[in-house]
Amino acid sequence: MVMRQLSGIWPDWGRTSEGTGEKMGRINKRKRRLIKLAVVALLFLLFLGVMFLFQVRKADVYGNTRHSSQEITAGLGEGALGKNTLYLLWKYREGGIPDSLPFLSSLHVQMKSPSHLEIQVTEKDLAGYIDQNGYVYFDQSGVILEMTDELYGGVPIITGASVGEAVLYQKLPTSSSAQLRTILSLTQLLSYHEVDATEIRFGDNMDITVFIGQVEAELGQDEYLEEKVANMKKILPQLEGQSGTLHLENFTGRNETVSFTPGGSAHTSGVAGGQSESDAQEPETAEGGDQQDTQEPGTVEGGNDQDTQEPGAPEDGDDTGTQEPGAPEGGDNTGTQEPDASEPDDVGTIYPMVFNSSGTLVYNVHVSNGTVVDANGNAVPGCYVNENGHVVDAYMNEFDPTTGELIQN
């Protein structure tokens, strides 16, 4: 009885200590919860600040010509993140092109302030267009970039080709990949040589005619196009102010003569080395009948031929330049002698032009150790040599590597 009373008087130290620990645990747990809530609230406020402060309110676009600044800015992204300067700066840090802007070839974003972006772009060049109840423009890879009623200058129209219904940002729907390759290779060659063509016309048998001002250049079939366009570039300055037809159908780059027909009268206007396709002779041509690019005063009558003969050349036919085939036997030559026309020669060896895996036209490719390489010896991606020894490019066009001719399958 006495012990029970004493137990009621003296405190239970063990139970009190246990209660205090539980109370402190609850306090610490509450503190940790409050700290977490504070951190979350701080992050939320920081997020709101970033979203509110780093909003695109001004964007300066440079390099655009055909597409508006608003169109380019809107194509950078959608939603709230698509308008955030920090996000756009991070997203395009390596200059990637968004799918919504396929008409761009390069894009660089720079932040001038939290609400101000500077955007530098490069638009893809237009290679040509077709007329389908409006103008359908495509780039050098054959991708349709624009369908509009606006006619742009400096872009050739493609006529006579078999083309299906065009779809924006898709490949030009030609009847065959070979025809698309011809269109793209020719437009790229004209652009490379800075020939301002207004029309590229395909005939019923797929013969090609290129219109440059008042001159119609007949290129014939899709072969030796690089040689034909390069030679055409050299001839056009001689035809300035004239109208007529320039015949390059049979030109291969092996010293053939090219003829020009103004108003129904053909005369030679091309490179030297062979006979003109027409029997007509230009007044400036030497009596011997051999042709040259530019004949200076004092040309001899013996018919010696060179690219440019200086005034005062001796009449006995001596020549210190390059002697062309068929030079008279009495003419001494101290320069490099060209092989006789009857002898085989390696002049103008042709290498095919192919499309690589990115759709870019690569010139002067050849086969080295079973690999398709470019002029610098680098492997061309997307191209290979098949079991027949032919070169096959990324568009599945097949070529004979020794002649450069397209194999029709």
Secondary structure as UniProt FT lines:
FT   HELIX           2..9
FT   HELIX           13..53
FT   STRAND          58..62
FT   HELIX           69..74
FT   TURN            75..76
FT   TURN            79..80
FT   HELIX           81..83
FT   HELIX           85..91
FT   TURN            92..94
FT   TURN            99..100
FT   TURN            102..103
FT   STRAND          104..113
FT   TURN            114..115
FT   STRAND          116..123
FT   STRAND          126..131
FT   STRAND          135..139
FT   TURN            140..141
FT   STRAND          143..148
FT   TURN            153..154
FT   STRAND          157..159
FT   TURN            168..169
FT   HELIX           177..192
FT   TURN            193..194
FT   STRAND          199..202
FT   TURN            204..205
FT   STRAND          208..212
FT   TURN            213..214
FT   STRAND          215..220
FT   HELIX           225..235
FT   HELIX           236..239
FT   TURN            240..241
FT   STRAND          244..247
FT   TURN            249..250
FT   STRAND          259..261
FT   TURN            263..264
FT   STRAND          267..268
FT   TURN            283..284
FT   TURN            287..288
FT   STRAND          294..295
FT   TURN            297..298
FT   TURN            301..302
FT   STRAND          308..309
FT   TURN            311..312
FT   TURN            315..316
FT   TURN            325..326
FT   TURN            329..330
FT   TURN            341..342
FT   TURN            347..348
FT   STRAND          354..355
FT   TURN            357..358
FT   STRAND          361..362
FT   STRAND          366..368
FT   TURN            369..370
FT   STRAND          371..373
FT   TURN            375..376
FT   TURN            381..382
FT   STRAND          384..385
FT   TURN            387..388
FT   STRAND          391..392
FT   TURN            394..395
FT   STRAND          398..399
FT   TURN            401..403
//
